[in-house]
Each structure stands twice: as C-alpha cells, then as structure tokens.
C-alpha cells in the first residue's frame, strides 16, 4: 500500500518557510532577552467544532511528522532572511543549526476529537517549539477539515465505495493531501495520480465527456474505450441521451460491461431508470456510478437508489461547507527560568474579548459509562484519575527530535473507522447538533 | 519585487501527476482509435459566479504557465504508471516524449470575469490538451477564489493596507498560492515567509500572545521585543488588559511606538478607546492594526474606526464562503479528422440534466455604452464584430509550446485594480446581487 519509497515528488526540500514571519521575530527577541530556552509546552486544540458537527477527525499527523523532520534552514533560505533583514546574524546562526529536539505527543491520526481535545502537544524550548506553529496548524487545519467531511460522507454511503475526485477544485498540492485525508475518513480510491504516487492510494478513472465529443458518434467513443480498457471499464452515459447511451454501451461492451457513470441530472430518477434498462439488457452485473456535485446529504438521499459507487469532488475538498478547522497552537505552560529544573507555570491569554484558553499541560481520556459506552471526552491537568489512566488518548509521536510513531496510512484509516464506531450512535446523524460527546475538564488547582 | 531567481523551493520537479487518471486513459483510448491527433479547442469558463457575487477575478495564470512548462513525465513517474498498469507501453512511450506544443490564450491575470467568460483557451491535439485539464483547473479554481475574496476585502478597506495572514488555516502550499492571489486582489503584504521567498511579496510580522506569556510580565515581553526590533515595531496589546498594555507599550517604546495590534474583542469599540488612549499618551503617530476573524463585511464595518491596517486570515484563504470557483475545462471544438487542414466542428454536451455548454471556439470583449462605461461582457463564436475588435479580452499566453506572456506579479495586481475600477460602481457593493455585467452571446450559426 505504501509506495512512499518511490520518491517524494510532492514534498519540498524544506518546510522551514511555511512559517509566519512573527515566529522568527519572536525567536530573535527571546534569544536576546534570554528567555528563548525556557522549557515550554504548546498545545493544539480547537475551541469549537464547525457549527452542527457532531465530532472532528484528526488527520495530517503523519504529514506533520514529515514536516518537523524537514524543518531546517538551508543556505538559500538563510540568504533570503538576511537579504530581507527579517532577523539578524546571531539569529541566522541559530537557525542554521536548527533541528527540533523536543517531544511531540498527540491523538493518533484518524482519532476523533471534540472541543478542547489536546490533539497535539509540542514540548521543548520556547525557541524550538514556537517555530513549528504555522506549519503544524496548516497541516492539521486543512487535513482534518477534509477528513471530517469524508467521514460524514462515508457514513452516509454505508458500505458503498467512495471515489475522491476533487483535485480540480482545490490547489494542486492541497488536492494530494485531501486525497490522503479522504482515505483516512473512509474513502476507497482517488482520481488523483499524485496521491497514488505519493501515498499509495488506489487510483481510478476512465473517461470524460470530452472523449465522447472527440469522436464522431458516441458509439465510436465507447468502442475506442472498450478496445483500450476492456469490457470491465466504466462508460460515461450522459453526454447526449442517457437511454440511447446505455443501449449503445451494452451493445458495444456486452453484458460484461463493468459500469456506467452518470454525471448530471436527477440522479435518483436516472439511476432507477438506468438500472432497469441495464437489467432488461441482461447487464445485471453492470454497476452504476454517480458523480454529480455530491455531498453527504445527496449521498444519503441515494441510499435506496440502485447506485454502486459515488464519486465526490468539490464538497469533499472544501470540507462540505467547512474548509478549515479552527485549531490553534497555544503556549499553555513554560518554565520560570532557563534552569532545566525550573518548574513549569501554567499560562493563558486572559483578556476580556474571548479567545481565552485553559493553561497547563493536559492529558485527555475518553470515559465510558457503566455499560461500557463512551460518554465523555475528559481533558485535565495534573494527575490522571486512576480510572482513566488506561484510556488516555495522547501517544508519543516524537521523542527527543526522533519520530517514533510512523505508520502506514491504512492504520489511520482503520483507527478512524473503529473510533467512529465507538461513539454514541447519534455521531453519524447528518443533522446539525451538539458534539456527540461533552468535554469535561479536570483542572488541577495546583497547576 | 520578483525574487524567483532565488530558487523554486515550493515548486515540484514535475506537474504531470497533478492529473486525474482519466486524462491518461482517455489519451490511451484515443491513441489506439486514431483520434488523439485531432486538432482540438478546450476552454475554461464558469457557468455562474458564487451566489451573490458581482464579478470574478482571474488569478493563477502565471502559475498555470509554470505548470504547463513543467508538465513532463519523468522516469519515476512512468515507472509508477507502469507498475500500476494505468496505461500500456505504447502510451508510456508517448508520455515520455510529452511536451505541450500547442497554443494557449486567455484573459490576462488579474482581469475580472463573468459567467461564460472564456478565461482560458487551450488549443492543439486532443492528446496534448486533454492532459492539462486537471492541473489548469486546480490552479485557476483555487487562486481565483482567493483573489475574488481579496478584491472584495481590498475594496472594503479603501486605501488601508491589508495583511494576508491565513497560512495556518489552509494547506501549507495552498497558503503560498493564496498569498500570491491575495496580492493580485489588492493585499499589501503577507505573514507567509514562503510567499515572500517564492513570489517576492512583502512579508511582515512581529509577535503573538505566546511571546507575552513566555515572559514573567507583559512589560518584560514588550521590552524584549522593542530591544530586538526597535521602537517602530508593533506590540500586541490584548493578552491581558488592553488599557494597561497600551500604557506599558508607550512607556516601554515611547511615543515613537510603530503600532499596536488588537486581536480580539469588539474591535470597533476597542479601536476607538485605544486611539484615544494613545493620543492622550502622546503616541499620536502610533498606528492601530486589527486582526480578529475579519472578512469583507467586518472590514467595511470598521471604515469609520481609527484603524490603520487589517490582518486577514481564515476568511481570505477560504474565499470568504466560496473556497473554490466552478470553472470547467470543456472541449468546445475539434477537427473532423486528423488531417491538419480538417475543419473544426463545434461540440457540446447536450443531455437534459443541465451542465450543457456552448460549442465553438470563442472570443470575448467588454462592450462600453455610448458614454464609454462598460455595459456588457460579450462572448461569441465566428467573426468578431468590428466595434469590438479592439476590445477583445483574450491575449496570447503560450505559442507553439513556448510561454510568451510572463510578467511580474505587480502587473497582474495593477491590472486588477484598473479592471475593477472600470466596472460599474455597483461592482464593489458587498451586498448580494447579480453579476455587475450581463454576459451576451453572439453565436455564429455557421460554427
């Protein structure tokens, strides 16, 4: 499944510039003030889910690990920072030596999350941790938004396969990450060759309307496609008249025709008509694939229709109305001094205008009720209550700068399916509602 | 301005895999059927603007030109296609030699567009043109969505500077393209260092709440920042109590303090209070920058507030409610045979389910009324009416495979500002409405 060994063509030499300028100016000011080496704890969390959503899906963790490993300041990057006078020579020397040597813990990829869940915790010196803020948030905010939409769509699709085909609707590299996140959220395959190349996701695709229009007659196009791809191919039947196209398709390919694709019109109605026609023509094994502007609601509305697979584009790669998450990366604790034994002090923004958060280094656990069903997301500081020790959610991802938790993409996908299944049943209702688990805080007063 | 010579670290070795698999399977079937070399015309257009929007903004053209130049199938890519059995050896040999050798015309970057505007036209053999569909749409759909949002925001901001700071809210490379599109749409600078590096966009940034929280007292953080960055820096004043912070900021930096930033709360109210306090403290030249969840409506609502600059993140990089455009890439004409002199035949999907389009190779012009004010977007096939010949919108971008229209980013930015200014005044109303220019079609019956 994992073909990453083939090469990393969609990666970039360094991730260090996927960074807001203020991370570097803060670094410089802290270096000069002697505070840069204070041990610090940053946490990634979101204050809320998108309106009406029942759960979030963490995706992008594997990409964060790659980004942290590749976060280094090469000579051309240092030259740029120097030419622009963004930081001074002392800071440039520090950056030239930069490697993250701290620790990262987090929810494993594919896990569900709720408001306040500390989905990632980055610990080290202030200097080494603050630099990672922008790229970590870029990855988690994007990928988790796509995975959440994908998860809702895969619930709605039941066991039917879902094809990701949104590359043309989003940035060409965001598309590759979107395919990856969609796969974690339960999609089956992608149209995007770069996603197949980079992440080993199964790729699919046969033809577009242009192929039919290129030929003098629809039948000529069908014949050309079947000769090239075999009778098991999928023929697109809505360029002209659907009924005529289905008849021509079965004539050309025979009843062994793999599938027909419908990309426009009233899919519910057309799918029923096409199924009946295919059956009458003896093509009882020919599948029907639908692909027109689907979202989770449209997928659900086709549950009783004779549809065998869904292709989803725009609504998937734009997060079905919520193209980003609102994850933030906040300093929650830092040492009183640069003395390695100095105790950590919990810190938090406290102004009156909202955006406050809870200070202190957090643990998280998912608590079951007496019947064993999950009933709450518990987030706390200080000691973990005995009953929750074995139910903690954060795992070690990076230890002293070394990635310790790489895994194949299928592991994240399997984890997501299991995590979603362990939620209360109302999690997969598509209607708007509150988060399916309440978040409870257990704050240690000494912290 | 243009520092592209510094290197291309956010580019990728080849763009050929930013492609839906069906482009390759269509290619193979057409090669075998002998139709692949039919001369073909594909056009990029959108059937509608996002609901309520008055105009679209074309962005990404420059990135498309890069992508077309770098669209080639390297050995590792060919190996991948072979291993996955996506196409056969004959097609792989064809792909190994692939270079686009056709012609591309289009609206110049930064130009406005309307439903039906043929914003890009790709002409050559079916084979060489069909392969470019996915990557061209990825770029134009993403970048134009961001530019449209940026343009509305820059209208709303009047002459006040706009800082793009959305990197953390979108995919890390989409963020770089978003900075570029925002700059075209009228933004002034970006927080994203990669956008500065790759496209020469001015970068800015000073500090976050974490920097204040790192220090024992807010005043210590301010002092550290001023010592590092000088009195002209921007101090963030809403970590604890805003009024206390403003007092401390002016005490530490003196009345020469460059700016204060407010990132939460009721910005209208807080900006007025902070302005009054700064003036009373003698810091009459200290500017106020606001940065909290702004969109074009929030920016407009602050028009009368003493605000000197806006920083915009989430709503910019997500297209302010419309994170993608609905541009499509359609075969509109193709030759009757592979004979180079064979005439072009207009083609179009004609099924009843919607998504129909107008066949034929198009021209476009923007028609003024008798007072010289722009009154319609005219799109046609066949001969261009004499009065519109000098008002045509498409320009040559690629000729026989060679890019002929590279330009600095500022040219696109200046063009956008001029194009928007030439529209009827209602173009810049933020309220929902119809496209500010109607699209009129002049279809040649012989075509």
Interface residues (C-beta under 8 A of the other chain):
Chain A: X3 X6 X7 X9 X10 X12 X13 X14 X15 X17 X18 X19 X20 X21 X22 X23 X24 X25 X26 X28 X29 X30 X32 X33 X35 X38 X40 X42 X67 X76 X77 X79 X80 X81 X84 X86 X126 X130 X133 X134 X135 X137 X138 X139 X141 X142 X143 X165 X167 X168 X169 X170 X171 X172 X173 X174 X175 X176 X177 X191 X192 X193 X194 X196 X197 X203 X204 X205 X206 X207 X208 X209 X210 X211 X213 X214 X215 X216 X220 X223 X224 X225 X227 X228 X229 X238 X239 X240 X241 X242 X263 X264 X265 X266 X270 X292 X314 X317 X318 X319 X323 X324 X326 X329 X330 X331 X334 X336 X347 X348 X349 X350 X351 X352 X353 X354 X355
Chain B: X3 X6 X7 X9 X10 X12 X13 X14 X15 X17 X18 X19 X20 X21 X22 X23 X24 X25 X26 X28 X29 X30 X32 X33 X35 X38 X40 X42 X67 X76 X77 X79 X80 X81 X84 X86 X126 X130 X133 X134 X135 X137 X138 X139 X141 X142 X143 X165 X167 X168 X169 X170 X171 X172 X173 X174 X175 X176 X177 X191 X192 X193 X194 X196 X197 X203 X204 X205 X206 X207 X208 X209 X210 X211 X213 X214 X215 X216 X220 X223 X224 X225 X227 X228 X229 X238 X239 X240 X241 X242 X263 X264 X265 X266 X270 X292 X314 X317 X318 X319 X323 X324 X326 X329 X330 X331 X334 X336 X347 X348 X349 X350 X351 X352 X353 X354 X355
